[in-house]
């Protein structure tokens, strides 16, 4: 059965390849191709910081330990990853060259000194002398000056200098000071620009007078970011201040990758590797700028050219809510479902604001994982506390790369009078759960919101997510039990309606798969449909393979990692894996067990990854409303038919873009769902008008 599994890291590389394909595709609008090129690189940065860093640590501590699915050691995984990254980077270099050619066609040029004339060069030299040279801090390594610490992902100029006596030394200049712009204007009339680091690299002789420049390159270091905070924490320390120290420590962890913009002599590269304690195999030569984030600035320059971007789309007010009326009474009338970014997050924000000012609301309890920098959610919680409500907020300080933001919000919430807790020892709290308790007719009534994505107004416009808002008493009571357990530093042990990891999610999912297996064995129609970001949970994968062998039809719509190989005869031929990579980041999780007329349908915060099912607090909510249940079922079915942004996994684990058959209309489900939202909003206006 092991041949039916794909290594997690290699599956992730296939996902980032799909991102790169969007940058390559002529069907993607030009400026959006710039975005995908930059996203490819930022994805790869995080992959090295987290996954490669973790594998390097694993190899050092347990070199014989093997991946549970493919039996690869950490060293074997690294030996497979590194050439895979080099192959993808070669494609990235090629697409970047094409994008720069098309950029010139669209009236913007990014140049180096080989592409400009004498007058432009003299202008740039004056700019360098006046605006950049006074602000940079060059270092010559040697004597009393040690090799400087290089910040994670910052760009540096590295130069081999030779003195008049023939002695060679190494010079280092930070190029990411943040005090001068990254894009330097060469000609405003012709929209011509140069990157600041290229300007610095060119004028190195002016920075190091008295030396001969023998070799030079730009350099970028990626550092390990994989720290097990729980393993370092002891109960006698303030947890929030401990996490502040963890963040500082992470910034100084060992390098896991060196990127160079130019070829350097082997002995120089070896010196850099030895100095920074990184293996030669982790050195990458790039034929593109070392940081592609400036491409978003290029987009801004072309912002008026609407044909170079995706068509404008604005989240619509959900047709499920009557405008101008309070939200909580509408939820009391019947369950509501929001689908982002097609529908606006505003009804949820209105609900929080109303609850904060409703005299009958006694408490608001909420889990926060990632929120916007200027968060209306935080504002509403603070307002509720100031109005005398009981406000309990679980802020997950271990939300990787968002820790500093969450630490600051936790301080503000505490200052306003909210009770703030910080999750559980050994578990991240990743659930998206909000519980409002209101006194009605002398009794407490629960209003519960369960979501698939973070309480973040910005990402609600960029990620596809779902939010269920319900006054169902059973769901509310179990949500209250979840918060009661979290308040005591415990995990809930048993539930009837919600699926709650780590104790009662994986086992319940496996039990529902078993129900479909039994139906198939009896000769009945059996079906499982799941939409996720990633899937690597071995127990669930094995059960899905068993279901496929029993004849259960299975659709898996998985954007990223999928460690199950679909379409293998005699094993997974009844499993179809679809990945959609498009304008919006597919982020919603839907679980479906059963055919359309009898399906059990859930929305969830959890992917089918062991970290989610067994090492996090996650919540999946059943959708009991018949119309909403069918709506979610049909949404997933439609995504399996996407023939614009979808790829289908083949039996060898590769992905092939799904193309519309001749004579069949193209279907982009993201565009389809947006058009549905526009049509529903227009229909409501017609009825009201």
C-alpha positions in Angstrom: 0.0 0.0 0.0 3.0 2.3 0.5 3.1 3.0 -3.3 -0.3 4.8 -2.9 1.3 7.4 -0.7 3.2 10.6 -1.8 5.8 12.3 0.4 4.3 15.4 2.0 7.2 17.7 1.0 7.3 16.5 -2.6 3.5 17.0 -2.8 4.0 20.5 -1.6 6.5 21.2 -4.4 3.8 20.0 -6.8 1.4 22.5 -5.3 3.9 25.4 -5.7 4.5 24.2 -9.3 0.8 24.8 -9.8 1.2 28.4 -8.5 4.1 28.9 -10.9 1.9 27.6 -13.8 -0.4 30.5 -13.2 2.6 32.9 -13.7 3.4 31.0 -16.9 -0.1 30.9 -18.3 -1.0 33.4 -21.1 -4.6 33.1 -19.9 -3.8 34.8 -16.6 -3.9 38.6 -16.9 -0.4 40.1 -17.1 -0.3 41.9 -13.7 -1.8 38.8 -12.0 1.0 36.7 -13.5 3.4 39.1 -11.6 1.5 38.3 -8.4 1.8 34.5 -8.9 5.6 34.8 -9.6 6.0 36.7 -6.3 3.7 34.2 -4.4 5.7 31.3 -5.8 8.8 32.8 -4.2 7.3 33.7 -0.9 5.8 30.2 -0.7 9.2 28.8 -1.3 10.8 31.0 1.4 8.3 29.7 4.0 8.9 26.1 2.8 12.6 26.4 3.5 12.1 28.3 6.8 9.7 25.7 8.2 9.8 22.4 6.3 13.4 22.2 5.1 14.5 23.6 8.5 12.6 20.9 10.3 14.1 18.2 8.1 17.6 19.5 8.7 16.9 19.4 12.5 15.4 15.9 12.2 18.4 14.6 10.3 20.7 16.0 13.0 18.7 14.5 15.9 17.3 11.3 14.4 19.0 10.5 11.1 17.4 7.0 10.9 13.8 8.2 11.5 11.6 7.7 8.5 8.5 9.4 7.1 5.5 7.2 8.1 4.0 7.2 4.6 6.9 6.8 2.2 9.6 5.5 4.6 12.0 8.2 3.5 14.6 9.5 6.0 15.1 13.2 6.4 18.3 13.0 4.3 16.5 11.2 1.5 13.7 13.8 1.5 16.2 16.6 1.4 18.0 14.9 -1.5 14.7 14.8 -3.4 13.6 18.3 -2.5 16.7 20.3 -3.5 17.0 19.2 -7.2 13.2 19.6 -7.4 13.5 23.2 -6.2 16.3 23.8 -8.7 14.1 22.5 -11.6 11.3 24.8 -10.6 13.6 27.8 -10.2 14.8 27.3 -13.7 11.2 27.6 -14.8 10.8 30.6 -12.6 13.8 32.3 -14.2 12.3 31.6 -17.6 8.9 33.0 -16.8 10.5 36.1 -15.2 12.4 36.9 -18.4 9.1 36.7 -20.4 7.3 38.8 -17.9 10.0 41.5 -18.1 9.8 41.5 -21.9 6.0 41.9 -21.7 6.5 44.6 -19.0 8.4 46.7 -21.6 5.6 46.2 -24.1 3.2 47.6 -21.5 5.4 50.7 -21.0 7.4 49.9 -17.9 11.1 49.0 -18.0 13.2 47.4 -15.2 16.9 47.9 -16.2 20.4 47.4 -15.1 23.5 49.3 -16.3 23.8 47.3 -19.5 20.5 48.8 -20.7 20.9 52.5 -20.0 22.8 55.3 -21.6 25.5 57.6 -20.3 23.2 60.4 -19.2 21.0 58.0 -17.2 24.1 56.4 -15.7 25.4 59.8 -14.5 21.9 60.7 -13.0 22.0 57.4 -11.1 25.5 58.0 -9.9 24.4 61.4 -8.5 21.4 59.8 -6.8 23.6 57.1 -5.3 26.1 59.6 -3.9 23.4 61.8 -2.4 20.6 59.4 -1.3 22.1 55.9 -0.8 25.8 56.0 0.0 25.3 58.1 3.2 22.8 55.5 4.5 24.5 52.2 3.9 26.8 50.6 6.4 29.6 48.7 4.6 31.7 46.1 6.5 35.1 44.7 5.6 35.5 41.3 7.3 38.8 40.6 8.9 41.0 41.7 11.7 38.8 42.9 14.5 35.7 42.9 12.4 33.9 39.5 12.4 31.5 38.4 9.7 28.3 40.3 10.4 24.9 38.7 11.2 22.8 38.5 8.1 19.0 39.0 8.7 16.6 36.5 7.4 15.5 37.3 3.8 17.3 40.6 3.7 19.5 41.3 0.6 23.2 42.0 0.9 25.9 42.9 -1.5 29.0 40.7 -1.0 32.2 41.7 -2.7 35.7 40.2 -2.9 38.2 43.1 -2.4 41.9 43.2 -3.1 44.1 45.7 -1.4 47.1 47.4 -3.0 49.3 44.8 -1.3 47.4 42.0 -3.0 45.5 40.8 0.2 41.9 39.7 -0.4 39.1 40.5 2.0 35.4 40.2 2.0 33.0 43.2 2.0 29.4 43.1 3.0 26.7 45.9 2.5 23.1 45.6 3.6 20.8 46.5 0.7 17.5 46.2 2.6 17.9 49.2 4.9 14.3 50.3 4.4 15.4 54.0 4.4 15.5 54.2 0.6 13.1 52.9 -2.0 13.6 49.5 -3.6 12.6 50.7 -7.0 14.8 53.6 -8.1 13.3 55.8 -10.8 15.7 56.1 -13.8 13.3 58.0 -16.1 9.8 59.2 -15.1 8.7 59.9 -18.6 9.6 56.4 -19.8 8.6 54.6 -16.6 12.1 53.1 -16.2 13.3 51.7 -12.9 16.3 50.0 -11.4 16.4 47.9 -8.2 18.3 49.6 -5.3 20.5 46.5 -4.8 21.7 46.6 -8.4 22.6 50.3 -8.0 24.6 49.5 -4.9 26.3 46.6 -6.6 27.4 48.7 -9.5 28.9 51.4 -7.4 30.8 49.2 -5.0 34.2 50.8 -6.0 32.9 54.1 -4.6 32.0 52.4 -1.3 35.4 50.7 -1.0 38.0 53.2 -2.3 41.5 51.9 -2.3 40.4 48.3 -3.1 40.1 46.5 -6.4 36.7 44.7 -6.8 37.6 41.2 -7.9 34.1 39.6 -7.6 30.6 40.6 -6.5 27.2 39.3 -6.0 23.9 39.9 -4.2 23.3 37.5 -1.3 20.1 36.5 0.5 19.9 34.2 3.5 16.9 32.1 4.5 16.9 31.0 8.2 15.3 28.1 10.0 12.1 29.2 11.6 11.1 25.9 13.2 11.0 26.3 17.0 9.0 24.0 19.2 7.8 26.6 21.7 6.0 24.1 23.9 9.2 22.1 24.4 11.0 25.2 25.7 8.3 26.6 27.9 8.1 26.1 31.7 5.2 27.0 33.8 7.1 29.6 35.9 7.4 32.0 33.1 4.8 34.5 31.7 3.7 32.8 28.5 3.2 36.0 26.4 6.6 37.3 27.3 8.1 33.9 26.7 6.7 34.0 23.1 8.3 37.5 22.7 11.7 35.8 23.4 10.9 32.9 21.1 10.3 35.4 18.2 13.7 37.0 18.9 15.4 33.6 19.0 13.8 32.5 15.7 15.3 35.6 13.9 18.8 34.3 14.7 18.4 30.6 13.9 20.8 28.8 11.5 20.6 29.5 7.7 19.0 26.8 5.6 19.5 28.4 2.2 21.9 30.9 0.5 20.8 32.6 -2.7 23.3 34.4 -5.0 22.6 36.6 -8.0 25.9 36.0 -9.7 28.5 33.2 -10.0 31.3 33.4 -7.4 34.5 31.4 -7.3 34.2 28.1 -5.5 36.5 29.1 -2.7 34.4 32.2 -2.0 31.2 30.2 -1.9 32.9 27.7 0.4 34.0 30.5 2.7 30.4 31.8 2.9 29.1 28.4 3.6 31.7 27.7 6.3 31.1 31.1 7.9 27.4 30.7 8.1 27.5 26.9 8.7 25.3 25.9 5.7 26.0 23.0 3.3 27.1 23.7 -0.2 24.0 21.9 -1.5 21.8 24.7 0.0 23.4 27.4 -2.2 21.2 28.5 -5.1 22.1 30.7 -8.0 19.2 32.8 -9.2 18.8 34.5 -12.5 16.0 36.7 -11.1 16.0 39.3 -8.4 16.4 37.6 -5.0 13.2 39.1 -3.7 10.3 39.5 -6.1 8.0 41.4 -3.7 8.7 44.6 -5.8 6.5 43.2 -8.5 3.5 44.4 -6.4 4.9 47.9 -6.8 5.1 47.4 -10.5 1.4 46.4 -10.4 0.6 49.7 -8.7 2.3 51.6 -11.5 0.0 49.8 -14.0 -3.1 50.0 -11.8 -5.0 52.2 -14.3 -4.7 49.5 -17.0 -7.7 47.4 -15.9 -7.3 45.0 -18.8 -4.0 43.8 -17.2 -5.8 42.6 -14.1 -8.6 40.3 -13.2 -12.1 41.9 -13.6 -13.1 43.9 -10.6 -15.1 41.9 -8.1 -16.7 43.2 -4.9 -18.0 40.9 -2.1 -21.8 41.2 -2.1 -24.2 41.5 0.9 -25.6 38.1 1.5 -29.1 37.6 0.3 -29.8 35.6 3.4 -29.9 38.7 5.5 -32.5 41.5 5.4 -30.6 44.8 5.2 -31.3 47.3 8.0 -32.5 44.7 10.5 -30.7 43.3 13.5 -28.6 40.2 12.8 -29.3 38.0 15.9 -33.1 37.9 15.4 -32.5 36.8 11.7 -30.2 34.0 12.9 -32.9 33.0 15.4 -35.3 32.6 12.5 -33.0 30.1 10.7 -29.4 29.2 10.1 -27.3 31.4 7.8 -24.2 30.7 5.7 -21.7 33.2 4.4 -19.4 32.3 1.6 -16.3 34.5 1.3 -15.1 36.4 -0.8 -18.3 36.1 -2.9 -20.3 37.4 0.0 -19.2 40.1 2.4 -18.1 39.5 6.0 -20.1 42.5 7.1 -23.1 40.6 8.5 -20.7 38.8 10.9 -19.1 42.1 11.9 -22.5 43.6 12.4 -23.5 40.7 14.6 -20.4 41.3 16.8 -21.1 45.0 17.0 -24.8 44.5 17.8 -23.9 42.0 20.5 -21.4 44.4 22.0 -24.2 47.0 22.5 -27.1 44.7 23.2 -28.2 45.0 26.8 -29.4 41.4 26.8 -26.1 39.9 25.6 -24.2 38.6 28.6 -21.1 37.2 27.1 -19.1 36.8 23.9 -16.5 34.0 23.6 -14.1 33.7 20.7 -11.0 32.0 19.4 -8.5 34.2 17.5 -5.8 32.7 15.3 -5.0 35.4 12.7 -6.8 38.8 12.5 -6.3 41.9 10.4 -3.9 44.6 11.5 -6.7 47.1 11.8 -9.3 44.7 13.1 -13.0 45.5 13.5 -13.4 42.2 15.3 -11.0 43.3 18.0 -12.8 46.7 18.2 -16.1 45.0 18.8 -14.7 42.7 21.5 -13.1 45.7 23.3 -16.4 47.6 23.0 -18.3 44.7 24.5 -15.9 44.4 27.4 -16.1 48.2 28.0 -19.9 47.8 28.0 -19.7 45.3 30.8 -20.1 42.1 28.9 -18.1 39.0 29.8 -15.6 38.6 27.0 -13.4 35.6 26.8 -10.9 35.5 24.0 -8.5 32.7 23.3 -5.6 34.2 21.4 -3.3 31.6 19.8 0.2 33.1 20.2 1.7 30.2 18.3 0.2 31.3 14.9 3.4 31.1 13.0 4.7 34.5 11.6 1.7 36.2 13.2 2.9 36.0 16.8 3.9 39.6 17.2 0.5 40.8 15.9 -1.3 38.5 18.2 0.8 39.5 21.2 -0.1 43.1 20.7 -3.8 42.4 20.3 -3.8 40.3 23.4 -2.4 43.2 25.4 -5.1 45.6 24.1 -7.8 43.1 24.8 -6.6 42.6 28.4 -6.3 46.4 28.9 -10.0 46.7 27.9 -11.1 44.2 30.4 -11.3 41.0 28.3 -10.3 37.7 29.8 -7.5 36.5 27.5 -6.2 32.9 27.5 -3.4 31.5 25.4 -4.3 28.0 24.3 -3.2 24.6 25.6 0.1 23.0 26.3 1.0 20.8 23.4 -1.9 21.9 21.2 -2.5 24.9 18.9 -6.1 26.2 19.0 -6.9 26.6 15.3 -10.7 26.5 15.6 -12.8 29.4 14.3 -15.5 29.6 16.9 -17.6 32.4 18.3 -20.3 32.0 20.9 -22.7 34.8 21.9 -24.9 34.2 24.9 -28.1 36.3 25.2 -30.8 36.4 28.0 -34.2 35.8 26.3 -37.4 35.2 28.4 -35.3 34.5 31.5 -33.1 31.8 29.8 -29.8 31.8 28.0 -29.9 31.5 24.3 -26.8 30.7 22.3 -25.8 32.2 18.9 -22.9 30.3 17.4 -20.6 31.1 14.5 -18.3 28.4 13.2 -16.0 29.1 10.3 -13.4 27.6 8.0 -11.2 30.7 8.0 -9.8 33.4 10.3 -11.6 36.4 11.6 -9.8 38.6 9.3 -11.5 41.2 7.1 -8.6 41.4 4.7 -8.3 37.7 3.9 -12.1 37.5 3.7 -11.7 39.3 0.4 -8.9 37.1 -0.8 -9.6 33.6 0.5 -12.6 31.3 -0.2 -14.1 30.5 3.2 -17.4 29.6 4.8 -19.1 30.8 8.0 -22.1 29.1 9.6 -24.2 31.3 11.9 -26.8 29.3 13.9 -29.1 29.5 17.0 -29.2 25.8 17.2 -29.3 25.0 21.0 -27.4 21.7 20.7 -24.5 23.3 18.7 -24.5 26.3 21.1 -24.3 24.0 24.2 -21.4 22.0 22.8 -19.6 25.2 21.8 -20.0 26.4 25.4 -18.5 23.1 26.5 -15.5 23.7 24.2 -14.9 27.1 25.7 -15.3 25.7 29.2 -12.6 23.1 28.5 -10.3 25.6 26.9 -10.7 27.9 30.0 -9.4 25.1 32.2 -6.6 24.2 29.8 -8.3 21.0 28.8 -9.6 19.4 25.6 -13.2 18.3 25.2 -13.5 14.5 25.4 -16.9 13.8 23.8 -19.4 15.5 21.6 -22.6 14.6 19.8 -23.0 17.3 17.2 -19.7 19.1 16.7 -16.5 17.3 15.7 -13.8 18.6 17.9 -10.1 17.7 17.6 -8.0 16.3 19.1 -10.3 13.7 20.7 -13.4 13.5 18.7 -12.8 14.5 15.1 -10.5 11.9 13.4 -12.4 8.9 14.9 -15.8 10.3 13.9 -14.6 10.9 10.3 -13.3 7.4 10.1 -16.6 6.1 11.5 -18.6 8.0 8.8 -16.3 6.6 6.1 -17.0 3.1 7.5 -20.7 3.8 7.1 -20.2 4.5 3.4 -18.1 1.4 3.1 -20.9 -0.7 4.5 -23.4 0.8 2.2 -21.2 0.1 -0.8 -20.7 -3.5 0.3 -24.5 -3.9 0.4 -24.7 -2.7 -3.1 -26.1 0.8 -2.3 -24.8 4.1 -3.8 -22.1 5.4 -1.5 -20.3 8.7 -1.7 -17.7 10.9 0.1 -16.8 14.4 -0.9 -14.2 16.5 0.9 -12.8 19.9 0.2 -9.5 20.8 2.0 -6.3 22.7 1.8 -4.2 19.6 2.5 -4.4 15.9 3.3 -1.6 13.9 5.0 -3.4 12.0 7.9 -2.3 8.4 7.3 -5.2 6.8 9.2 -7.8 8.7 7.2 -6.0 8.1 3.9 -5.9 4.3 4.6 -9.6 4.4 5.3 -10.3 6.3 2.1 -8.3 3.7 0.1 -10.4 1.0 1.8 -13.5 2.9 0.8 -12.4 3.1 -2.8 -11.7 -0.6 -2.9 -15.2 -1.2 -1.5 -16.7 0.8 -4.4 -17.4 4.2 -2.7 -17.1 7.1 -5.1 -14.8 9.7 -3.6 -14.1 13.3 -4.6 -11.3 15.1 -3.0 -10.9 18.8 -3.8 -7.5 19.6 -2.3 -5.6 22.8 -3.1 -2.2 21.9 -1.7 -0.6 18.8 -0.2 -2.2 15.5 -1.0 -0.3 12.4 0.2 -2.8 10.0 -1.4 -2.2 9.0 -5.0 -5.5 8.7 -6.8 -6.5 6.7 -9.8 -4.3 3.7 -9.1 -6.1 0.6 -10.6 -7.3 -1.9 -8.0 -6.8 0.5 -5.1 -7.8 4.2 -5.6 -9.5 4.1 -9.0 -12.7 5.4 -7.3 -10.9 8.4 -5.9 -10.7 11.6 -7.9 -8.4 14.4 -6.7 -8.9 17.9 -8.0 -6.7 21.0 -7.1 -8.0 24.5 -7.9 -5.4 27.3 -7.9 -6.8 30.6 -9.1 -7.5 34.2 -8.4 -8.7 33.5 -4.8 -6.9 31.2 -2.4 -9.1 28.1 -1.9 -9.4 27.8 1.9 -12.8 26.4 2.8 -13.1 22.9 4.3 -16.2 20.9 3.6 -16.8 17.3 4.6 -19.6 15.3 2.9 -20.6 11.7 3.8 -23.4 10.2 1.7 -25.2 10.9 -1.5 -27.0 14.1 -2.1 -30.4 13.1 -0.6 -29.0 11.8 2.7 -25.5 13.4 3.0 -24.1 14.5 6.3 -22.4 17.8 5.6 -19.9 19.7 7.8 -17.8 22.8 7.5 -14.6 22.8 9.4 -11.4 24.6 10.4 -9.4 21.3 10.0 -7.6 19.8 7.1 -7.0 16.1 7.1 -3.5 16.4 8.4 -2.3 14.7 11.6 -1.3 18.1 13.0 -5.0 19.2 12.6 -6.8 16.0 13.6 -4.6 15.0 16.6 -2.4 17.9 17.6 -4.8 20.9 17.4 -8.1 22.1 18.8 -10.3 22.2 15.6 -14.0 22.3 15.2 -16.2 21.0 12.4 -19.9 21.9 12.5 -22.8 19.9 11.1 -25.1 21.8 8.6 -28.6 20.8 9.6 -30.6 23.3 7.5 -31.7 21.4 4.4 -31.2 24.3 1.9 -27.7 25.1 3.2 -26.8 21.4 3.2 -27.7 21.1 -0.5 -26.0 24.4 -1.3 -22.7 23.1 0.1 -23.1 19.7 -1.6 -23.7 21.4 -4.9 -20.8 23.8 -4.4 -18.4 20.9 -4.0 -19.9 19.0 -7.0 -19.5 22.1 -9.1 -15.8 22.4 -8.2 -15.2 18.9 -9.4 -16.3 20.1 -12.8 -14.1 23.2 -12.9 -12.3 23.3 -16.3 -10.5 26.6 -16.1 -8.4 26.6 -12.8 -8.6 22.9 -11.9 -5.9 20.3 -12.2 -6.6 16.6 -11.9 -4.2 14.1 -10.2 -3.1 11.2 -12.4 -2.3 7.7 -11.2 1.4 8.5 -11.1 0.9 11.5 -8.7 1.3 14.2 -11.4 -1.3 16.9 -12.0 -2.8 17.8 -15.4 -4.8 20.9 -16.1 -8.4 20.1 -16.8 -9.5 21.5 -20.2 -13.1 22.0 -21.3 -14.0 19.4 -23.9 -14.6 20.7 -27.4 -18.0 22.3 -27.6 -18.4 22.5 -23.8 -18.5 25.9 -22.1 -15.6 26.8 -19.8 -16.4 26.8 -16.1 -14.4 28.7 -13.5 -16.1 28.0 -10.3 -14.7 31.1 -8.6 -16.2 33.3 -11.3 -19.4 31.2 -11.2 -19.8 31.7 -7.4 -19.2 35.4 -7.7 -21.8 35.8 -10.4 -24.2 33.9 -8.2 -23.6 36.4 -5.4 -24.1 39.3 -7.8 -27.3 37.8 -9.1 -28.7 37.1 -5.7 -27.9 40.6 -4.5 -29.6 42.1 -7.6 -32.7 39.9 -7.1 -33.1 41.0 -3.5 -32.9 44.7 -4.7 -35.6 44.0 -7.3 -37.9 42.5 -4.7 -37.3 45.4 -2.3 -37.6 48.0 -5.0 
